Structure formats: C-alpha cells, structure tokens
Amino acid sequence: MKNNITAGLIFAAGLLAVGPALAALKMGTGNVPFWIAVTDPQQIDMQVAKLIGDRSALVALRIPDRSPAQTLAVVAKLRRAAPQTPVLGYAFASRSKPGKVGSAGLMDWIDQGGGRGYVHSENGRTLQGYGDVTLPEYRTRTADGIAAMVKQGGFDGVAIDLAFRTPRYRGPLARLCKLETGFCERYAAGMDATFDAIRVALGGRALVYNGIWNIGPDSVADQEQLLAHSDAAAIEFFGTDPKSPQHSFSHDILPFLQAMAAARPEKKIIVFGRGAWTYDDYVDDYLWQRYLYCSYLLGARDNTYFKYHSTAQGDTTHGRTGGISVYADWGFNLGAPVGPYKVASGIYSRAFAKGLVIVASDEGKGGTYSLKSAMYSPEGEKYQGSIGLKPSQGLLLLTDKPVQPDAQSILAMKLLADWPGATISGQGSDVVVAMQAEAPLGAHDMLLDAVRVAQPHNNLQFVMQAMGKSAAAQVVAEVDDPKHKTEFAVVQLNADDTRSVNGTMSIGFRSSLPRKADLPLLSGPKLTLAAWQTVNLDGRALFANSGLTFRRWDSVRFVGAVKLKAVVLK
C-alpha cells in the first residue's frame, strides 16, 4: 500500500523502520473471529468455551484484570476447547480510558510522571488520555507494558483497540491536526513506530488492531497502512447500525470489500457485521445478519473472517446479540469462490463451488436475479427461475438441499463440570448435576438455544429436582415486543408458592451485572420439592397473553440447591 507520508515529514531517523519479519498469523480451524468483552471471568465456562471453540478462528478477549489467576484459567478453558485457536489479550496502545478493562496499569507511568507522555496542545494543555506516540519513551514503555500483560495472561498476542493512525477526523487530536502544521503526519509515523515496538516486545506473538473505519476521505486506506506493522486488522462497523439514517452500501460495505481485496494474503482481515443498538424484531435482526453476511461473502477470501453482533459484550447489553452470539448461517459450506462478485442492474452476486450469494443493496430499489437451476436456502426453501429481491436483502443459496437440524436438541450435562458449587455424578444419559445453594450469583447459568436460527425451538424441558424452598429457575426468553421496549423476558420457576412473581427482573448472563434491567417477569410451573419432575415450557403458549411474542429460549439461571438431569429443546 502506498505510504502517503513524504520524506520531508519523517522526523526521526529510523522511526518508520518496519519491525522484524514475522510468519503469517495462523488462525484456528473455525471461520468465526470472536472479540469478546466479559464483565465477569465466570462468563466463560466450559459450555461457552466449547460454543466458541467449535467455530473459532481467533479470540480477542477483554477481561477484568482483577486477578491474573482468573485470566489464566479463562485462557486455559478456551485453549482446551480450541487448541489451535490464538487467544489474544486486549489493550490500548495510544489511548488511556479509565475504567476500561483489559489494560490496567499500562498508562500508570504517565500519570505518575505528571502526564509527560500525553499529547499536549500548542498552548501546552495536556490532552488527558491521548498518548504521545511520537515520543520514543512512550513507545518503549507501552510496548513493554503490553508484552508483560500478554505474558502474564498466557495470551498468544494482543488485540489493540482504538488504533487511529492519522487522527484528522474525530476528537481533540483532529483539532490539533488543523492547528499544528505536520502534527497528523508525525502522529501517523509515531503509530507505525509504536506498532513496530510492540511487535519487537512481543517476540513473535500476534498483533491485531481495531481497526479499519470509513470516517473520512482516505481513512480506510490510511488505516490499512497499519497492516504493514501488524498481523491482522478488524473492520469494526461493517454495515453499521441498520437504523442509522447515514447507513449506505456505498459507504459502509463497498469500501470494506475493497479493503479486503487489497490486503496481502498473509494479512488477516476480521469483519464484524453490526446489529442495531435500538430495538429490532427477531426476524428483522436475523435477516439483517444474513444481508451483511452475504455482502461480506461478495469479497471473502482465504484471509478474511466474519462475525455479527450488536455489541462485543459477552452479555448482550445493547440490541439482541453479543460477543458470544453465533448464527447458523456461518456454518454452511459454500466451497471456494468461482470468481469475483458481479453487479447487474444493482444486484450483486458471487458464485461458489457449492452455492451462490445474491445481494440487493440498501441504496437501490431491489430487482430480480435469474437462477440457472434450482437452489436452496439454509432453511431448505427451494428457489428457482427469476427471484425478486427487496433493498437490504441477501440470499444465501446452496446447490444441494441442506439437511435440517434435529427437531430435538439435548444439551450436554458434562459441559457443566467446571461449575463452582456443583458436582457431577453418573455417566452417559444418567449424568446428574447437583448444585449447592451457596454458589456465586450467575455461576449456574446455562446457555439454551445457543446457535441462532431463523426458526428456533419452541419447547423447553428440564428434568430437575428442587432441594429446598429457595430453589428456583429463571429462564430468559427472547421475545418480540410491539412496544419496541425489550428483546428479552424471564420465566420464573419457584419451589415456594409464597414467593412473588410480579413486575420485572434484572439479570446478567453468568454475572451479577444485569444484561438488561427490568425485564418482564412471568410465572412458570411450580417446582416440586425433593422429587424428580419434568418441567415443560411451551414458549408460544406461555407468552400468548403477555403482550409479547416468544422467539427463542436464551439461557437459564438455576438458583439455590437444585439437581439437574436433562435439558431438552424441541
């Protein structure tokens, strides 16, 4: 890629020297890049680790730095689930954001030294939180701090967030670019040199950065230049928010397809399609995911990877999906691309050895596409002849009719073996998980219908035993809300009739922090004390008179002393 910095603006000898040559980053066997921000280390139990591990190409983990031992334990779980997947720690290299987990201590030396390492304006004012990457001392100390964090956490490298190379478009540094001659050029060269220093300090471990953004003229090409000094780059906002009035295919998708095409084969491009932070119906969200995935496939190469979520939080704090969310669409094998994408009458298409993707951009009026032979959607629906597409629609089509998943799904009890305050006995189908009442809040939270599909299971069955009056199960259901206020609700199962089930509940997956505050709360079947029972929950029937429409069983929190023998989705 062409370097826009002229020789006359190189301000220090050797500043732009590229670091040591590194072997290409080796990704995991899966095709999904996970960038996950957890609020509590216990959010990554073995069930979650296996969900991630079965699909992962890479995991970037933002985790509270309270305890190195906890971090090492989480990394070990991910490695056990996916031995070949690189697990990266999270840090900043040019910013300091108090309260942001994952990089504690990296900037302490600046504050302790009176802020000498921060950028200063022309009048000498300290720009708190913005590291001065033009200073050799800053680069050395930051690189050493990141390397120490990576070593302490047992990581395979680092994922750098908020890595703006030439900060001419946003924030206080953009104002300095306008006021001070040469500031932006010096800063960009300093970012290149900072990455080189980190690479040297990491000693061959991976360096991935976020990101490639389209926030101003030439910003995509400028951010791509950091790839010369790293192993991979993240496209953070592929498609952006569908509810944004500024969204467009030509601004939020096409430039990133071009960036994917421009990357050298040994450099990896991680693409994050984004869902809405505001309310969206379940089907609308699913189809938007498919539209962005099909748009990504127009430019996909062997060195590119895709994931979709509303937010990277492990707990879904905005929208419907978070860092551990998985969609079934990504698991279908289209085979190798036959050639580059084509455009005809505003309809984009790309053929693969085992399928085809067709995209009608959100900027156009839609259109038609003629199939040469019959093809099938992931849900098994047959398409043939002339197909009409609406704007913002993507079709993922397969040459052979896909085998539909089993109508019944039995969740594996053995994946709960690492739950604190719980013991497992028995073998095979007779495994019993016994949970103690004194377990930490959220420690006995279990994912249910974990892989998102267009038509999820409606029926949920527990074979369980309540061992005391305090025993309960709080089942989180995903719903549609005509008032556009909530995407989730809770069905409460109690062993004690006197316990009230009214109003709302705040609950966070495997965390004491709420996923969404004030979720609607419904009463489910009563739990029978000290006796095995089969609890059946019919989602559509339970929510029939609630004003909400059931969509999917998300997770369950077991409270108190409970024994569990089976969890089945039908």
ZAMARGU-4260 file (C-alpha; in steps of 0.2 Angstrom, whole numbers, plus 5000, padded with zeros to 4 digits):
<rodrens>
0) 5000/5000/5000 | 5006/5017/4996 | 5013/5027/5010 | 5006/5045/5010 | 5020/5052/5021
5) 5033/5062/5012 | 5051/5060/5015 | 5052/5078/5021 | 5040/5074/5036 | 5050/5060/5043
10) 5055/5067/5059 | 5067/5055/5067 | 5079/5043/5059 | 5073/5025/5059 | 5056/5030/5066
15) 5047/5021/5051 | 5058/5006/5051 | 5047/4990/5050 | 5049/4978/5064 | 5056/4960/5062
20) 5048/4949/5049 | 5035/4938/5056 | 5027/4922/5050 | 5009/4924/5045 | 4997/4923/5059
25) 4990/4906/5060 | 4971/4906/5063 | 4961/4892/5071 | 4951/4879/5061 | 4935/4888/5063
30) 4929/4903/5052 | 4922/4915/5066 | 4933/4928/5074 | 4927/4932/5092 | 4930/4949/5100
35) 4923/4947/5117 | 4921/4959/5132 | 4917/4949/5148 | 4911/4958/5164 | 4915/4943/5174
40) 4928/4929/5171 | 4915/4916/5175 | 4905/4921/5159 | 4917/4909/5150 | 4913/4892/5157
45) 4916/4876/5148 | 4899/4876/5139 | 4903/4894/5132 | 4921/4889/5128 | 4915/4874/5118
50) 4902/4885/5109 | 4917/4897/5104 | 4930/4884/5101 | 4920/4873/5089 | 4919/4889/5077
55) 4933/4900/5081 | 4947/4906/5070 | 4953/4919/5083 | 4948/4925/5101 | 4951/4943/5107
60) 4947/4944/5125 | 4944/4959/5135 | 4943/4953/5153 | 4943/4962/5170 | 4961/4962/5176
65) 4957/4959/5194 | 4966/4943/5195 | 4980/4935/5184 | 4975/4918/5190 | 4957/4921/5184
70) 4963/4926/5167 | 4975/4912/5165 | 4960/4900/5170 | 4949/4908/5156 | 4963/4907/5143
75) 4966/4888/5148 | 4947/4884/5145 | 4947/4892/5128 | 4963/4883/5124 | 4956/4866/5130
80) 4941/4869/5119 | 4951/4875/5104 | 4969/4871/5105 | 4974/4878/5088 | 4965/4895/5090
85) 4975/4910/5095 | 4969/4919/5111 | 4973/4937/5112 | 4973/4949/5126 | 4966/4966/5125
90) 4974/4983/5127 | 4976/5001/5121 | 4992/5007/5113 | 4988/5026/5110 | 4974/5029/5122
95) 4970/5028/5141 | 4952/5025/5146 | 4950/5024/5165 | 4938/5010/5170 | 4940/5001/5153
100) 4945/4983/5157 | 4960/4974/5149 | 4974/4987/5150 | 4975/4992/5168 | 4992/4998/5173
105) 4999/5002/5155 | 4997/5020/5157 | 5001/5022/5176 | 5018/5028/5172 | 5011/5043/5163
110) 5000/5049/5177 | 5014/5046/5190 | 5026/5056/5179 | 5015/5071/5178 | 5007/5067/5162
115) 5023/5069/5151 | 5018/5055/5140 | 5002/5063/5135 | 4999/5073/5119 | 5000/5092/5123
120) 4992/5106/5113 | 5001/5121/5106 | 4997/5131/5121 | 5004/5117/5132 | 4987/5110/5138
125) 4988/5091/5142 | 4976/5080/5132 | 4972/5068/5145 | 4970/5050/5139 | 4979/5053/5122
130) 4997/5045/5122 | 5010/5054/5113 | 5016/5041/5101 | 5029/5052/5094 | 5040/5050/5109
135) 5052/5036/5110 | 5050/5034/5128 | 5031/5032/5126 | 5033/5019/5113 | 5045/5009/5123
140) 5035/5009/5139 | 5019/5005/5131 | 5027/4990/5121 | 5035/4983/5137 | 5018/4985/5146
145) 5008/4976/5133 | 5021/4962/5132 | 5020/4960/5151 | 5001/4959/5150 | 5002/4946/5136
150) 5014/4935/5146 | 5005/4937/5162 | 4989/4932/5155 | 4996/4917/5145 | 4990/4925/5128
155) 4996/4922/5111 | 4997/4940/5107 | 4987/4956/5108 | 4972/4965/5101 | 4974/4984/5101
160) 4958/4994/5102 | 4955/5012/5095 | 4971/5012/5085 | 4968/5028/5074 | 4984/5030/5063
165) 4980/5048/5057 | 4968/5056/5069 | 4962/5070/5057 | 4943/5067/5058 | 4937/5065/5076
170) 4941/5071/5094 | 4954/5083/5101 | 4968/5076/5090 | 4958/5081/5075 | 4958/5099/5080
175) 4977/5098/5083 | 4979/5092/5065 | 4971/5108/5059 | 4980/5119/5071 | 4998/5112/5070
180) 5007/5110/5054 | 5014/5092/5052 | 5006/5086/5068 | 4995/5072/5059 | 5010/5066/5049
185) 5021/5065/5064 | 5007/5056/5074 | 5004/5043/5060 | 5023/5040/5059 | 5023/5038/5078
190) 5008/5025/5077 | 5018/5015/5064 | 5033/5015/5076 | 5023/5011/5091 | 5016/4995/5082
195) 5034/4991/5077 | 5040/4992/5095 | 5025/4981/5101 | 5030/4968/5088 | 5048/4968/5094
200) 5042/4967/5113 | 5030/4953/5109 | 5044/4942/5101 | 5034/4934/5088 | 5017/4934/5096
205) 5002/4941/5086 | 4997/4959/5085 | 4979/4963/5079 | 4972/4980/5079 | 4955/4989/5078
210) 4953/4995/5066 | 4948/5000/5048 | 4935/5013/5048 | 4927/5024/5035 | 4926/5040/5045
215) 4933/5052/5032 | 4941/5054/5015 | 4955/5041/5013 | 4953/5035/5031 | 4951/5017/5025
220) 4967/5017/5015 | 4976/5026/5029 | 4971/5013/5042 | 4976/4999/5031 | 4994/5005/5032
225) 4995/4999/5050 | 4994/4981/5042 | 5012/4983/5037 | 5016/4984/5055 | 5004/4970/5062
230) 4996/4953/5058 | 4978/4957/5056 | 4965/4972/5056 | 4947/4972/5062 | 4933/4981/5052
235) 4923/4986/5067 | 4907/4993/5058 | 4904/4983/5043 | 4886/4989/5038 | 4885/4999/5054
240) 4868/5001/5063 | 4853/4997/5051 | 4843/5011/5060 | 4856/5024/5056 | 4850/5037/5043
245) 4868/5038/5037 | 4869/5020/5033 | 4873/5016/5015 | 4880/5001/5005 | 4892/5013/4996
250) 4899/5020/5012 | 4898/5006/5025 | 4900/4990/5014 | 4909/4993/4997 | 4924/5002/5004
255) 4927/4987/5016 | 4925/4975/5002 | 4939/4984/4993 | 4950/4984/5009 | 4948/4965/5009
260) 4953/4964/4991 | 4968/4975/4994 | 4976/4965/5009 | 4991/4954/5006 | 4987/4936/5008
265) 4997/4934/5024 | 4987/4948/5032 | 4971/4944/5040 | 4955/4954/5039 | 4942/4952/5053
270) 4925/4958/5048 | 4911/4962/5061 | 4894/4965/5054 | 4884/4976/5066 | 4866/4974/5073
275) 4856/4988/5079 | 4858/4995/5097 | 4840/5000/5097 | 4825/4988/5096 | 4824/4976/5081
280) 4812/4962/5079 | 4820/4944/5079 | 4817/4941/5061 | 4822/4958/5056 | 4839/4956/5065
285) 4841/4938/5058 | 4838/4944/5040 | 4850/4960/5043 | 4863/4947/5049 | 4861/4937/5033
290) 4861/4953/5022 | 4878/4958/5030 | 4885/4940/5029 | 4880/4939/5011 | 4888/4956/5007
295) 4904/4950/5016 | 4904/4934/5005 | 4905/4945/4990 | 4923/4949/4995 | 4928/4935/5006
300) 4945/4927/5004 | 4955/4914/5012 | 4962/4928/5024 | 4945/4935/5029 | 4934/4931/5043
305) 4916/4936/5048 | 4905/4938/5064 | 4890/4948/5068 | 4884/4956/5084 | 4876/4971/5091
310) 4890/4973/5104 | 4905/4964/5108 | 4900/4962/5127 | 4898/4944/5132 | 4882/4949/5140
315) 4870/4957/5127 | 4869/4975/5134 | 4863/4983/5118 | 4852/4975/5104 | 4849/4956/5103
320) 4867/4949/5101 | 4884/4950/5109 | 4901/4943/5109 | 4897/4925/5111 | 4882/4925/5099
325) 4883/4913/5085 | 4871/4912/5069 | 4868/4896/5060 | 4872/4904/5043 | 4890/4904/5046
330) 4891/4885/5047 | 4886/4881/5029 | 4900/4876/5017 | 4898/4886/5001 | 4915/4879/4994
335) 4928/4890/4986 | 4923/4906/4976 | 4922/4903/4957 | 4927/4921/4954 | 4925/4939/4960
340) 4907/4946/4963 | 4897/4953/4948 | 4885/4968/4948 | 4870/4969/4936 | 4856/4981/4937
345) 4860/4985/4955 | 4860/4967/4960 | 4877/4960/4967 | 4881/4941/4965 | 4895/4929/4968
350) 4896/4911/4963 | 4904/4897/4974 | 4908/4879/4971 | 4893/4874/4982 | 4882/4889/4982
355) 4878/4907/4977 | 4876/4923/4986 | 4864/4937/4980 | 4863/4955/4987 | 4851/4969/4984
360) 4860/4984/4991 | 4850/4995/5003 | 4853/5010/4992 | 4844/5003/4977 | 4826/4998/4973
365) 4829/4979/4973 | 4827/4969/4957 | 4827/4952/4950 | 4840/4938/4948 | 4838/4923/4936
370) 4844/4906/4943 | 4851/4893/4930 | 4845/4879/4941 | 4836/4876/4957 | 4844/4881/4974
375) 4840/4880/4992 | 4840/4892/5007 | 4848/4887/5023 | 4830/4883/5029 | 4828/4871/5015
380) 4816/4883/5005 | 4818/4879/4986 | 4822/4894/4974 | 4821/4893/4955 | 4819/4904/4940
385) 4818/4923/4942 | 4819/4928/4960 | 4814/4945/4966 | 4824/4954/4980 | 4820/4969/4990
390) 4833/4983/4995 | 4844/4977/5010 | 4841/4958/5006 | 4854/4945/5005 | 4851/4927/4999
395) 4862/4913/5004 | 4859/4899/4992 | 4865/4881/4992 | 4867/4869/4977 | 4861/4854/4987
400) 4846/4855/4999 | 4854/4856/5017 | 4850/4843/5030 | 4839/4851/5043 | 4844/4850/5061
405) 4836/4838/5073 | 4819/4843/5079 | 4826/4839/5097 | 4842/4845/5105 | 4848/4838/5121
410) 4861/4848/5130 | 4877/4840/5137 | 4877/4840/5156 | 4896/4835/5156 | 4900/4853/5150
415) 4894/4859/5167 | 4908/4850/5176 | 4918/4866/5180 | 4903/4875/5188 | 4908/4881/5206
420) 4897/4874/5220 | 4891/4859/5209 | 4896/4841/5207 | 4893/4829/5193 | 4889/4810/5195
425) 4884/4796/5184 | 4888/4793/5166 | 4880/4794/5149 | 4862/4799/5149 | 4862/4796/5168
430) 4873/4811/5172 | 4866/4822/5187 | 4872/4839/5191 | 4870/4844/5209 | 4871/4862/5213
435) 4873/4870/5230 | 4864/4885/5237 | 4880/4895/5241 | 4887/4896/5223 | 4891/4913/5217
440) 4877/4923/5208 | 4877/4918/5190 | 4888/4903/5192 | 4874/4891/5187 | 4869/4900/5171
445) 4867/4889/5156 | 4865/4893/5138 | 4850/4885/5130 | 4846/4888/5111 | 4864/4894/5108
450) 4865/4894/5089 | 4853/4907/5082 | 4842/4900/5068 | 4828/4908/5058 | 4815/4896/5067
455) 4821/4892/5085 | 4814/4878/5096 | 4798/4882/5105 | 4798/4869/5118 | 4810/4868/5133
460) 4811/4853/5145 | 4820/4852/5161 | 4822/4835/5171 | 4826/4843/5188 | 4824/4842/5207
465) 4822/4857/5219 | 4831/4853/5235 | 4824/4867/5246 | 4811/4881/5246 | 4824/4894/5240
470) 4827/4884/5224 | 4822/4892/5208 | 4825/4893/5189 | 4825/4909/5180 | 4823/4906/5161
475) 4827/4920/5149 | 4817/4920/5134 | 4820/4931/5118 | 4804/4940/5113 | 4797/4952/5101
480) 4789/4967/5109 | 4776/4978/5099 | 4780/4992/5110 | 4799/4991/5105 | 4805/4991/5123
485) 4813/4974/5126 | 4820/4959/5117 | 4820/4948/5132 | 4809/4942/5146 | 4811/4930/5161
490) 4800/4915/5166 | 4802/4911/5185 | 4800/4894/5192 | 4799/4893/5211 | 4798/4879/5223
495) 4789/4891/5236 | 4772/4897/5232 | 4773/4912/5244 | 4787/4920/5233 | 4780/4934/5222
500) 4782/4933/5203 | 4777/4950/5198 | 4784/4965/5190 | 4801/4964/5182 | 4819/4957/5184
505) 4837/4962/5181 | 4848/4948/5176 | 4865/4946/5168 | 4871/4930/5160 | 4884/4922/5172
510) 4886/4939/5180 | 4879/4950/5194 | 4878/4964/5182 | 4861/4965/5173 | 4860/4960/5154
515) 4845/4971/5153 | 4837/4980/5168 | 4819/4977/5171 | 4815/4963/5160 | 4796/4957/5160
520) 4794/4943/5173 | 4781/4929/5170 | 4777/4914/5182 | 4780/4897/5176 | 4776/4879/5183
525) 4779/4876/5201 | 4794/4866/5206 | 4791/4851/5217 | 4802/4849/5232 | 4814/4834/5234
530) 4806/4824/5219 | 4812/4822/5201 | 4800/4831/5189 | 4799/4835/5171 | 4796/4854/5168
535) 4789/4858/5151 | 4789/4876/5145 | 4779/4879/5129 | 4786/4896/5123 | 4772/4902/5112
540) 4758/4897/5125 | 4767/4905/5140 | 4768/4922/5131 | 4751/4921/5122 | 4743/4933/5134
545) 4758/4943/5139 | 4758/4956/5125 | 4775/4949/5119 | 4779/4936/5106 | 4790/4921/5110
550) 4805/4919/5099 | 4819/4909/5107 | 4825/4901/5124 | 4841/4910/5128 | 4848/4904/5145
555) 4843/4899/5162 | 4849/4903/5179 | 4847/4890/5192 | 4846/4897/5210 | 4848/4888/5226
560) 4850/4869/5229 | 4845/4861/5213 | 4848/4844/5204 | 4848/4843/5185 | 4847/4828/5175
565) 4842/4834/5157 | 4839/4849/5147 | 4830/4846/5130 | 4824/4858/5117 | 4811/4853/5105
</rodrens>
